[in-house]
Amino acid sequence: MKLFVGLGNPGAKYAGNRHNIGYMAVDRIAADHGFGPWRARFQGLVAEGTLAGCKVILLKPETFMNLSGQSVQAALAFYKLSPADLVVFHDELDLAPGKARVKQGGGHAGHNGLRSIHAHVGEAYGRVRLGIGHPGHKDRVAAYVLSDFAKADADWLDDLMRGLSDGAAALAAGDGARFLNAVALRTAPPRSSTGTAPDKTAAPTAPKSAPTPPEPPAPDTRSALERLADRFRR
């Protein structure tokens, strides 16, 4: 069994915020993979389903970001899971918009949701870091993450959500590389070639022959007197 946690803040006011991209991720997984309805549990909302034969619990803590660890700890305790069974989806300022990375353990890098989870369950859990970009200065970070995604972000955001959903089964199976490959196929698909490679199996084309030179004129066998007479007849 796995516990996938999407971080965010509850309520319509925050629904479109960059800080809520974790909520968006688990919402998309639930919708695409036929998870059960969201139910209120563990100070949050829970949906249950199966990915790659593995039972997966999706959790959206509703404690607000700074207290996310309370909800996560309660869910882990109820299902008798360890931090190794936990994967947290969260916004990442240090990644370009649309990029995703998988990380196991490590620090919280100042993210308040991760800081709270660290305090309640330790740091030995998995994370899916979802790039939202950086506003350019630390003084603008709070306003930036609590602002909605711009309209110009809609395409890459949808591609990212599709990729996360495509790779969810691989993530549940513990295959981080295959998960990231599924994301990349949506966010950075391979480009088709604009040229055509030569067919090495085709029969070689015969070289073009040189043009045939014109035949030389026939020799003039007339006498000088006949040639002079011909000139006056013209």
CYANA upper distance limits for C-alpha pairs under 8 A (distance plus 0.5 A):
  1 MET  CA     54 CYS  CA      6.43
  1 MET  CA     55 LYS  CA      5.40
  1 MET  CA     56 VAL  CA      6.17
  1 MET  CA     57 ILE  CA      8.15
  1 MET  CA     81 LEU  CA      8.29
  1 MET  CA     85 ASP  CA      7.56
  2 LYS  CA     54 CYS  CA      7.94
  2 LYS  CA     55 LYS  CA      7.02
  2 LYS  CA     56 VAL  CA      5.31
  2 LYS  CA     57 ILE  CA      6.72
  2 LYS  CA     81 LEU  CA      8.41
  2 LYS  CA     85 ASP  CA      5.56
  2 LYS  CA     86 LEU  CA      6.62
  2 LYS  CA     87 VAL  CA      8.18
  2 LYS  CA    172 ALA  CA      7.14
  3 LEU  CA     56 VAL  CA      6.35
  3 LEU  CA     57 ILE  CA      5.31
  3 LEU  CA     58 LEU  CA      6.53
  3 LEU  CA     59 LEU  CA      7.76
  3 LEU  CA     76 LEU  CA      8.22
  3 LEU  CA     85 ASP  CA      6.67
  3 LEU  CA     86 LEU  CA      5.38
  3 LEU  CA     87 VAL  CA      6.77
  4 PHE  CA     26 VAL  CA      7.96
  4 PHE  CA     56 VAL  CA      7.52
  4 PHE  CA     57 ILE  CA      6.59
  4 PHE  CA     58 LEU  CA      5.38
  4 PHE  CA     59 LEU  CA      6.75
  4 PHE  CA     86 LEU  CA      6.59
  4 PHE  CA     87 VAL  CA      5.42
  4 PHE  CA     88 VAL  CA      6.39
  4 PHE  CA     89 PHE  CA      7.93
  5 VAL  CA     22 GLY  CA      8.10
  5 VAL  CA     26 VAL  CA      7.79
  5 VAL  CA     58 LEU  CA      6.34
  5 VAL  CA     59 LEU  CA      5.23
  5 VAL  CA     60 LYS  CA      6.46
  5 VAL  CA     61 PRO  CA      8.22
  5 VAL  CA     72 VAL  CA      8.13
  5 VAL  CA     86 LEU  CA      7.99
  5 VAL  CA     87 VAL  CA      6.68
  5 VAL  CA     88 VAL  CA      5.16
  5 VAL  CA     89 PHE  CA      6.54
  6 GLY  CA     21 ILE  CA      8.22
  6 GLY  CA     22 GLY  CA      4.52
  6 GLY  CA     23 TYR  CA      5.08
  6 GLY  CA     24 MET  CA      8.00
  6 GLY  CA     25 ALA  CA      7.16
  6 GLY  CA     26 VAL  CA      6.22
  6 GLY  CA     58 LEU  CA      8.14
  6 GLY  CA     59 LEU  CA      6.84
  6 GLY  CA     60 LYS  CA      5.80
  6 GLY  CA     61 PRO  CA      8.09
  6 GLY  CA     88 VAL  CA      6.42
  6 GLY  CA     89 PHE  CA      5.29
  6 GLY  CA     90 HIS  CA      6.95
  7 LEU  CA     19 HIS  CA      8.24
  7 LEU  CA     20 ASN  CA      6.83
  7 LEU  CA     21 ILE  CA      7.87
  7 LEU  CA     22 GLY  CA      5.10
  7 LEU  CA     23 TYR  CA      6.08
  7 LEU  CA     60 LYS  CA      6.79
  7 LEU  CA     61 PRO  CA      7.26
  7 LEU  CA     65 MET  CA      7.29
  7 LEU  CA     68 SER  CA      7.94
  7 LEU  CA     88 VAL  CA      7.72
  7 LEU  CA     89 PHE  CA      6.75
  7 LEU  CA     90 HIS  CA      6.04
  7 LEU  CA    113 GLY  CA      7.37
  8 GLY  CA     19 HIS  CA      6.32
  8 GLY  CA     20 ASN  CA      4.60
  8 GLY  CA     21 ILE  CA      7.49
  8 GLY  CA     22 GLY  CA      6.56
  8 GLY  CA     23 TYR  CA      6.09
  8 GLY  CA     60 LYS  CA      7.84
  8 GLY  CA     61 PRO  CA      7.91
  8 GLY  CA     62 GLU  CA      8.39
  8 GLY  CA     64 PHE  CA      7.43
  8 GLY  CA     65 MET  CA      6.29
  8 GLY  CA     90 HIS  CA      8.38
  9 ASN  CA     14 TYR  CA      6.59
  9 ASN  CA     15 ALA  CA      8.07
  9 ASN  CA     19 HIS  CA      8.12
  9 ASN  CA     20 ASN  CA      6.87
  9 ASN  CA     61 PRO  CA      8.38
  9 ASN  CA     62 GLU  CA      6.97
  9 ASN  CA     63 THR  CA      8.07
  9 ASN  CA     64 PHE  CA      5.28
  9 ASN  CA     65 MET  CA      6.16
 10 PRO  CA     14 TYR  CA      7.11
 10 PRO  CA     15 ALA  CA      7.80
 10 PRO  CA     61 PRO  CA      8.47
 10 PRO  CA     62 GLU  CA      5.85
 10 PRO  CA     63 THR  CA      8.18
 10 PRO  CA     64 PHE  CA      6.93
 11 GLY  CA     15 ALA  CA      6.92
 14 TYR  CA     20 ASN  CA      7.56
 14 TYR  CA    146 LEU  CA      7.70
 14 TYR  CA    148 ASP  CA      8.27
 15 ALA  CA     20 ASN  CA      6.95
 16 GLY  CA     20 ASN  CA      7.26
 16 GLY  CA    147 SER  CA      8.15
 16 GLY  CA    148 ASP  CA      5.30
 16 GLY  CA    149 PHE  CA      6.84
 17 ASN  CA     21 ILE  CA      7.78
 17 ASN  CA    145 VAL  CA      6.98
 17 ASN  CA    146 LEU  CA      5.81
 17 ASN  CA    147 SER  CA      5.51
 17 ASN  CA    148 ASP  CA      4.46
 17 ASN  CA    149 PHE  CA      6.57
 18 ARG  CA     91 ASP  CA      7.52
 18 ARG  CA    132 ILE  CA      7.29
 18 ARG  CA    144 TYR  CA      8.06
 18 ARG  CA    145 VAL  CA      5.47
 18 ARG  CA    146 LEU  CA      6.80
 18 ARG  CA    147 SER  CA      6.81
 18 ARG  CA    148 ASP  CA      6.31
 18 ARG  CA    149 PHE  CA      6.30
 19 HIS  CA     90 HIS  CA      8.14
 19 HIS  CA     91 ASP  CA      6.35
 19 HIS  CA    145 VAL  CA      5.46
 19 HIS  CA    146 LEU  CA      6.48
 20 ASN  CA     24 MET  CA      7.00
 20 ASN  CA     90 HIS  CA      8.28
 20 ASN  CA     91 ASP  CA      7.88
 21 ILE  CA     25 ALA  CA      6.71
 21 ILE  CA     89 PHE  CA      8.37
 21 ILE  CA     90 HIS  CA      7.01
 21 ILE  CA     91 ASP  CA      6.48
 21 ILE  CA    130 LEU  CA      7.97
 22 GLY  CA     26 VAL  CA      7.12
 22 GLY  CA     88 VAL  CA      8.35
 22 GLY  CA     89 PHE  CA      5.24
 22 GLY  CA     90 HIS  CA      5.18
 22 GLY  CA     91 ASP  CA      7.02
 22 GLY  CA    130 LEU  CA      8.36
 23 TYR  CA     27 ASP  CA      6.59
 23 TYR  CA     60 LYS  CA      6.75
 23 TYR  CA     89 PHE  CA      8.39
 24 MET  CA     28 ARG  CA      6.69
 24 MET  CA    161 MET  CA      8.10
 25 ALA  CA     29 ILE  CA      6.90
 25 ALA  CA     89 PHE  CA      7.62
 25 ALA  CA    161 MET  CA      6.49
 25 ALA  CA    164 LEU  CA      7.41
 25 ALA  CA    165 SER  CA      8.19
 26 VAL  CA     30 ALA  CA      6.56
 26 VAL  CA     58 LEU  CA      7.03
 26 VAL  CA     59 LEU  CA      8.28
 26 VAL  CA     60 LYS  CA      8.38
 26 VAL  CA     89 PHE  CA      8.40
 27 ASP  CA     31 ALA  CA      6.71
 28 ARG  CA     32 ASP  CA      6.56
 28 ARG  CA    161 MET  CA      7.04
 28 ARG  CA    162 ARG  CA      8.14
 28 ARG  CA    165 SER  CA      6.93
 29 ILE  CA     33 HIS  CA      6.43
 29 ILE  CA    164 LEU  CA      7.94
 29 ILE  CA    165 SER  CA      5.46
 29 ILE  CA    168 ALA  CA      7.58
 30 ALA  CA     34 GLY  CA      6.55
 30 ALA  CA     35 PHE  CA      5.34
 30 ALA  CA     36 GLY  CA      8.11
 30 ALA  CA     47 ALA  CA      7.71
 30 ALA  CA     49 GLY  CA      8.23
 30 ALA  CA     58 LEU  CA      8.18
 31 ALA  CA     35 PHE  CA      7.13
 32 ASP  CA    165 SER  CA      7.40
 33 HIS  CA     49 GLY  CA      8.15
 33 HIS  CA     50 THR  CA      8.44
 33 HIS  CA     51 LEU  CA      8.23
 33 HIS  CA    165 SER  CA      8.48
 34 GLY  CA     49 GLY  CA      7.52
 35 PHE  CA     47 ALA  CA      6.69
 35 PHE  CA     48 GLU  CA      6.03
 35 PHE  CA     49 GLY  CA      4.98
 35 PHE  CA     50 THR  CA      7.93
 36 GLY  CA     47 ALA  CA      5.95
 36 GLY  CA     48 GLU  CA      5.95
 36 GLY  CA     49 GLY  CA      6.82
 37 PRO  CA     46 VAL  CA      8.50
 37 PRO  CA     47 ALA  CA      6.23
 37 PRO  CA     48 GLU  CA      8.27
 38 TRP  CA     45 LEU  CA      6.22
 38 TRP  CA     46 VAL  CA      5.68
 38 TRP  CA     47 ALA  CA      5.20
 39 ARG  CA     45 LEU  CA      5.74
 39 ARG  CA     46 VAL  CA      5.68
 39 ARG  CA     47 ALA  CA      6.99
 40 ALA  CA     44 GLY  CA      6.22
 40 ALA  CA     45 LEU  CA      5.07
 40 ALA  CA     46 VAL  CA      6.81
 41 ARG  CA     45 LEU  CA      6.21
 41 ARG  CA     46 VAL  CA      6.71
 42 PHE  CA     61 PRO  CA      8.17
 42 PHE  CA     71 SER  CA      5.68
 42 PHE  CA     72 VAL  CA      8.08
 42 PHE  CA     74 ALA  CA      6.19
 42 PHE  CA     75 ALA  CA      6.42
 43 GLN  CA     61 PRO  CA      6.65
 43 GLN  CA     62 GLU  CA      6.31
 43 GLN  CA     63 THR  CA      6.78
 43 GLN  CA     70 GLN  CA      8.28
 43 GLN  CA     71 SER  CA      5.84
 44 GLY  CA     59 LEU  CA      7.21
 44 GLY  CA     60 LYS  CA      5.95
 44 GLY  CA     61 PRO  CA      4.59
 44 GLY  CA     62 GLU  CA      4.97
 44 GLY  CA     63 THR  CA      7.49
 44 GLY  CA     71 SER  CA      6.93
 45 LEU  CA     59 LEU  CA      6.19
 45 LEU  CA     60 LYS  CA      5.67
 45 LEU  CA     61 PRO  CA      6.96
 45 LEU  CA     62 GLU  CA      7.65
 46 VAL  CA     57 ILE  CA      7.31
 46 VAL  CA     58 LEU  CA      6.01
 46 VAL  CA     59 LEU  CA      5.18
 46 VAL  CA     60 LYS  CA      7.12
 47 ALA  CA     57 ILE  CA      6.51
 47 ALA  CA     58 LEU  CA      5.65
 47 ALA  CA     59 LEU  CA      7.28
 48 GLU  CA     55 LYS  CA      7.97
 48 GLU  CA     56 VAL  CA      6.53
 48 GLU  CA     57 ILE  CA      5.28
 48 GLU  CA     58 LEU  CA      6.74
 49 GLY  CA     55 LYS  CA      6.44
 49 GLY  CA     56 VAL  CA      5.97
 49 GLY  CA     57 ILE  CA      7.14
 50 THR  CA     54 CYS  CA      5.88
 50 THR  CA     55 LYS  CA      4.97
 50 THR  CA     56 VAL  CA      6.01
 51 LEU  CA     55 LYS  CA      6.96
 51 LEU  CA     56 VAL  CA      7.15
 51 LEU  CA    168 ALA  CA      7.62
 51 LEU  CA    169 ALA  CA      5.30
 51 LEU  CA    172 ALA  CA      6.88
 52 ALA  CA    169 ALA  CA      5.58
 52 ALA  CA    170 ALA  CA      7.78
 52 ALA  CA    172 ALA  CA      7.49
 52 ALA  CA    173 ALA  CA      7.15
 54 CYS  CA    172 ALA  CA      7.24
 54 CYS  CA    173 ALA  CA      7.80
 56 VAL  CA    172 ALA  CA      7.93
 59 LEU  CA     72 VAL  CA      8.40
 61 PRO  CA     65 MET  CA      8.38
 61 PRO  CA     68 SER  CA      6.24
 61 PRO  CA     71 SER  CA      6.08
 61 PRO  CA     72 VAL  CA      7.71
 62 GLU  CA     68 SER  CA      8.01
 62 GLU  CA     71 SER  CA      8.27
 63 THR  CA     67 LEU  CA      6.01
 63 THR  CA     68 SER  CA      6.33
 63 THR  CA     70 GLN  CA      8.20
 63 THR  CA     71 SER  CA      7.62
 64 PHE  CA     68 SER  CA      6.94
 65 MET  CA    112 ASN  CA      7.00
 65 MET  CA    113 GLY  CA      5.41
 66 ASN  CA    112 ASN  CA      5.70
 66 ASN  CA    113 GLY  CA      5.72
 66 ASN  CA    115 ARG  CA      8.24
 66 ASN  CA    116 SER  CA      6.60
 67 LEU  CA     71 SER  CA      8.25
 67 LEU  CA    113 GLY  CA      7.32
 67 LEU  CA    116 SER  CA      6.21
 67 LEU  CA    117 ILE  CA      8.46
 68 SER  CA     72 VAL  CA      6.96
 68 SER  CA    113 GLY  CA      6.07
 68 SER  CA    114 LEU  CA      8.29
 68 SER  CA    116 SER  CA      6.41
 68 SER  CA    117 ILE  CA      6.77
 69 GLY  CA     73 GLN  CA      6.37
 69 GLY  CA    113 GLY  CA      7.72
 69 GLY  CA    114 LEU  CA      8.19
 69 GLY  CA    116 SER  CA      5.21
 69 GLY  CA    117 ILE  CA      4.33
 69 GLY  CA    118 HIS  CA      7.76
 69 GLY  CA    119 ALA  CA      7.56
 69 GLY  CA    120 HIS  CA      5.95
 69 GLY  CA    121 VAL  CA      7.85
 70 GLN  CA     74 ALA  CA      6.81
 70 GLN  CA    116 SER  CA      8.21
 70 GLN  CA    117 ILE  CA      7.98
 70 GLN  CA    120 HIS  CA      7.24
 71 SER  CA     75 ALA  CA      6.87
 72 VAL  CA     76 LEU  CA      6.72
 72 VAL  CA    117 ILE  CA      7.50
 73 GLN  CA     77 ALA  CA      6.64
 73 GLN  CA    117 ILE  CA      8.19
 73 GLN  CA    120 HIS  CA      6.68
 73 GLN  CA    121 VAL  CA      6.70
 74 ALA  CA     78 PHE  CA      6.71
 75 ALA  CA     79 TYR  CA      6.76
 76 LEU  CA     80 LYS  CA      6.25
 76 LEU  CA     81 LEU  CA      5.43
 76 LEU  CA     82 SER  CA      7.09
 76 LEU  CA     83 PRO  CA      8.22
 77 ALA  CA     81 LEU  CA      6.99
 81 LEU  CA     85 ASP  CA      6.63
 81 LEU  CA     86 LEU  CA      8.38
 82 SER  CA     86 LEU  CA      7.61
 83 PRO  CA    121 VAL  CA      7.24
 83 PRO  CA    122 GLY  CA      8.02
 83 PRO  CA    123 GLU  CA      8.28
 83 PRO  CA    124 ALA  CA      6.25
 83 PRO  CA    125 TYR  CA      5.23
 83 PRO  CA    126 GLY  CA      8.35
 84 ALA  CA    124 ALA  CA      6.81
 84 ALA  CA    125 TYR  CA      5.62
 84 ALA  CA    126 GLY  CA      7.41
 85 ASP  CA    125 TYR  CA      7.65
 85 ASP  CA    126 GLY  CA      8.39
 86 LEU  CA    125 TYR  CA      5.97
 86 LEU  CA    126 GLY  CA      6.45
 87 VAL  CA    125 TYR  CA      6.77
 87 VAL  CA    126 GLY  CA      4.93
 87 VAL  CA    127 ARG  CA      5.65
 87 VAL  CA    128 VAL  CA      7.50
 88 VAL  CA    125 TYR  CA      8.27
 88 VAL  CA    126 GLY  CA      6.72
 88 VAL  CA    127 ARG  CA      5.09
 88 VAL  CA    128 VAL  CA      6.54
 89 PHE  CA    127 ARG  CA      6.38
 89 PHE  CA    128 VAL  CA      5.26
 89 PHE  CA    129 ARG  CA      6.77
 89 PHE  CA    130 LEU  CA      7.64
 90 HIS  CA    127 ARG  CA      7.91
 90 HIS  CA    128 VAL  CA      6.97
 90 HIS  CA    129 ARG  CA      6.05
 90 HIS  CA    130 LEU  CA      6.44
 91 ASP  CA    129 ARG  CA      6.57
 91 ASP  CA    130 LEU  CA      5.38
 91 ASP  CA    131 GLY  CA      6.57
 91 ASP  CA    132 ILE  CA      6.83
 92 GLU  CA    129 ARG  CA      6.03
 92 GLU  CA    130 LEU  CA      5.77
 92 GLU  CA    131 GLY  CA      5.24
 92 GLU  CA    132 ILE  CA      6.41
 92 GLU  CA    133 GLY  CA      7.74
 93 LEU  CA    131 GLY  CA      6.62
 93 LEU  CA    132 ILE  CA      6.13
 93 LEU  CA    133 GLY  CA      5.44
 93 LEU  CA    134 HIS  CA      5.49
 94 ASP  CA    131 GLY  CA      7.36
 94 ASP  CA    132 ILE  CA      8.39
 94 ASP  CA    133 GLY  CA      6.73
 94 ASP  CA    134 HIS  CA      7.00
 95 LEU  CA     99 LYS  CA      6.71
 95 LEU  CA    100 ALA  CA      8.12
 95 LEU  CA    130 LEU  CA      7.71
 95 LEU  CA    131 GLY  CA      4.77
 95 LEU  CA    132 ILE  CA      6.96
 95 LEU  CA    133 GLY  CA      6.09
 95 LEU  CA    134 HIS  CA      8.39
 96 ALA  CA    131 GLY  CA      5.59
 96 ALA  CA    132 ILE  CA      6.48
 96 ALA  CA    133 GLY  CA      5.09
 96 ALA  CA    134 HIS  CA      8.29
 97 PRO  CA    130 LEU  CA      8.27
 97 PRO  CA    131 GLY  CA      5.14
 97 PRO  CA    132 ILE  CA      4.74
 97 PRO  CA    133 GLY  CA      5.53
 97 PRO  CA    156 TRP  CA      8.22
 98 GLY  CA    130 LEU  CA      7.47
 98 GLY  CA    131 GLY  CA      6.01
 98 GLY  CA    132 ILE  CA      7.24
 98 GLY  CA    156 TRP  CA      6.33
 98 GLY  CA    157 LEU  CA      6.80
 98 GLY  CA    159 ASP  CA      8.44
 98 GLY  CA    160 LEU  CA      6.34
 98 GLY  CA    187 THR  CA      7.42
 99 LYS  CA    130 LEU  CA      6.64
 99 LYS  CA    131 GLY  CA      5.48
 99 LYS  CA    132 ILE  CA      8.48
 99 LYS  CA    160 LEU  CA      8.24
 99 LYS  CA    187 THR  CA      8.34
100 ALA  CA    128 VAL  CA      7.26
100 ALA  CA    129 ARG  CA      6.03
100 ALA  CA    130 LEU  CA      5.28
100 ALA  CA    131 GLY  CA      6.53
100 ALA  CA    180 LEU  CA      7.77
100 ALA  CA    183 VAL  CA      8.07
101 ARG  CA    128 VAL  CA      6.26
101 ARG  CA    129 ARG  CA      5.62
101 ARG  CA    130 LEU  CA      7.36
101 ARG  CA    180 LEU  CA      7.72
102 VAL  CA    126 GLY  CA      7.82
102 VAL  CA    127 ARG  CA      6.30
102 VAL  CA    128 VAL  CA      5.21
102 VAL  CA    129 ARG  CA      6.72
102 VAL  CA    176 GLY  CA      7.12
102 VAL  CA    180 LEU  CA      8.24
103 LYS  CA    126 GLY  CA      6.23
103 LYS  CA    127 ARG  CA      5.67
103 LYS  CA    128 VAL  CA      6.98
103 LYS  CA    129 ARG  CA      8.00
104 GLN  CA    124 ALA  CA      7.15
104 GLN  CA    125 TYR  CA      6.29
104 GLN  CA    126 GLY  CA      4.79
104 GLN  CA    127 ARG  CA      6.72
105 GLY  CA    123 GLU  CA      5.73
105 GLY  CA    124 ALA  CA      4.79
105 GLY  CA    125 TYR  CA      5.73
105 GLY  CA    126 GLY  CA      6.55
105 GLY  CA    127 ARG  CA      8.25
106 GLY  CA    123 GLU  CA      6.57
106 GLY  CA    124 ALA  CA      7.62
107 GLY  CA    123 GLU  CA      7.42
108 HIS  CA    112 ASN  CA      8.39
108 HIS  CA    114 LEU  CA      5.83
108 HIS  CA    115 ARG  CA      6.10
108 HIS  CA    118 HIS  CA      8.00
110 GLY  CA    114 LEU  CA      8.36
110 GLY  CA    115 ARG  CA      7.32
111 HIS  CA    115 ARG  CA      6.49
112 ASN  CA    116 SER  CA      6.75
113 GLY  CA    117 ILE  CA      6.93
114 LEU  CA    118 HIS  CA      6.52
115 ARG  CA    119 ALA  CA      6.85
116 SER  CA    120 HIS  CA      6.96
117 ILE  CA    121 VAL  CA      6.39
117 ILE  CA    122 GLY  CA      7.41
117 ILE  CA    123 GLU  CA      8.20
118 HIS  CA    122 GLY  CA      4.87
118 HIS  CA    123 GLU  CA      5.60
134 HIS  CA    141 VAL  CA      7.84
135 PRO  CA    140 ARG  CA      6.77
135 PRO  CA    141 VAL  CA      6.79
135 PRO  CA    144 TYR  CA      6.99
136 GLY  CA    140 ARG  CA      8.01
137 HIS  CA    141 VAL  CA      7.41
140 ARG  CA    144 TYR  CA      6.57
141 VAL  CA    145 VAL  CA      6.66
142 ALA  CA    146 LEU  CA      6.77
143 ALA  CA    147 SER  CA      6.63
149 PHE  CA    153 ASP  CA      6.66
149 PHE  CA    154 ALA  CA      8.16
150 ALA  CA    154 ALA  CA      7.72
153 ASP  CA    157 LEU  CA      6.44
154 ALA  CA    158 ASP  CA      6.58
155 ASP  CA    159 ASP  CA      6.76
156 TRP  CA    160 LEU  CA      6.58
156 TRP  CA    187 THR  CA      7.34
157 LEU  CA    161 MET  CA      6.73
158 ASP  CA    162 ARG  CA      6.67
159 ASP  CA    163 GLY  CA      6.67
159 ASP  CA    186 ARG  CA      5.96
159 ASP  CA    187 THR  CA      5.99
160 LEU  CA    164 LEU  CA      6.69
160 LEU  CA    183 VAL  CA      7.01
160 LEU  CA    186 ARG  CA      7.21
160 LEU  CA    187 THR  CA      6.44
161 MET  CA    165 SER  CA      6.74
162 ARG  CA    166 ASP  CA      6.58
162 ARG  CA    183 VAL  CA      8.06
162 ARG  CA    186 ARG  CA      7.35
163 GLY  CA    167 GLY  CA      6.66
163 GLY  CA    182 ALA  CA      6.13
163 GLY  CA    183 VAL  CA      4.34
163 GLY  CA    184 ALA  CA      7.52
163 GLY  CA    185 LEU  CA      7.66
163 GLY  CA    186 ARG  CA      5.77
163 GLY  CA    187 THR  CA      7.60
164 LEU  CA    168 ALA  CA      6.43
164 LEU  CA    179 PHE  CA      8.06
164 LEU  CA    182 ALA  CA      7.88
164 LEU  CA    183 VAL  CA      6.18
166 ASP  CA    179 PHE  CA      8.37
166 ASP  CA    182 ALA  CA      6.48
166 ASP  CA    183 VAL  CA      7.63
167 GLY  CA    171 LEU  CA      6.84
167 GLY  CA    178 ARG  CA      7.55
167 GLY  CA    179 PHE  CA      4.85
167 GLY  CA    180 LEU  CA      7.55
167 GLY  CA    181 ASN  CA      8.25
167 GLY  CA    182 ALA  CA      5.58
167 GLY  CA    183 VAL  CA      6.98
168 ALA  CA    172 ALA  CA      6.72
168 ALA  CA    179 PHE  CA      7.16
169 ALA  CA    173 ALA  CA      6.77
169 ALA  CA    179 PHE  CA      8.31
170 ALA  CA    174 GLY  CA      6.83
170 ALA  CA    175 ASP  CA      5.67
170 ALA  CA    176 GLY  CA      7.37
170 ALA  CA    178 ARG  CA      6.55
170 ALA  CA    179 PHE  CA      5.70
171 LEU  CA    175 ASP  CA      5.93
171 LEU  CA    176 GLY  CA      6.15
171 LEU  CA    178 ARG  CA      8.27
171 LEU  CA    179 PHE  CA      6.03
175 ASP  CA    179 PHE  CA      6.81
176 GLY  CA    180 LEU  CA      6.70
177 ALA  CA    181 ASN  CA      6.69
178 ARG  CA    182 ALA  CA      6.78
179 PHE  CA    183 VAL  CA      7.01
180 LEU  CA    184 ALA  CA      6.61
181 ASN  CA    185 LEU  CA      6.73
182 ALA  CA    186 ARG  CA      7.35
183 VAL  CA    187 THR  CA      6.71
184 ALA  CA    188 ALA  CA      5.67
184 ALA  CA    189 PRO  CA      7.12
185 LEU  CA    189 PRO  CA      5.12
185 LEU  CA    190 PRO  CA      7.87
222 ARG  CA    226 GLU  CA      6.40
222 ARG  CA    227 ARG  CA      6.77
223 SER  CA    227 ARG  CA      6.81
224 ALA  CA    228 LEU  CA      6.72
225 LEU  CA    229 ALA  CA      6.70
226 GLU  CA    230 ASP  CA      6.70
227 ARG  CA    231 ARG  CA      7.01
228 LEU  CA    232 PHE  CA      7.34
229 ALA  CA    233 ARG  CA      7.09
230 ASP  CA    234 ARG  CA      7.36
